[in-house]
Amino acid sequence: MDKLEKATKLMMLVVGCIGLLVIYFGFFYLMFTGRSTAAIPWYILLSPWVCIYFGLTKHQQLAVVRWFTDKWSRK
């Protein structure tokens, strides 16, 4: 099961990175050419980040959550 989990995490990481490149390059292309980006829902821009997050190890996931809480908490 450990081998399957590692393969799945690697696949999620690769798919997330490729999705990030494709979706954001397409988004910025539309934006800079003056075409409307209104048809693109906001969750499509977030979906590659979800794949990347679940492709990380548990330790890295906790570090990401800690970073967000430190960044957005009041000091």
ABEGO torsion letter per residue (X at the ends): XAAAAAAAAAAAAAAAAAAAAAAAAAAAAAAAAGBBAAABBAAAAAAAAAAAAAABBAAAAAAAAAAAAAAABBX
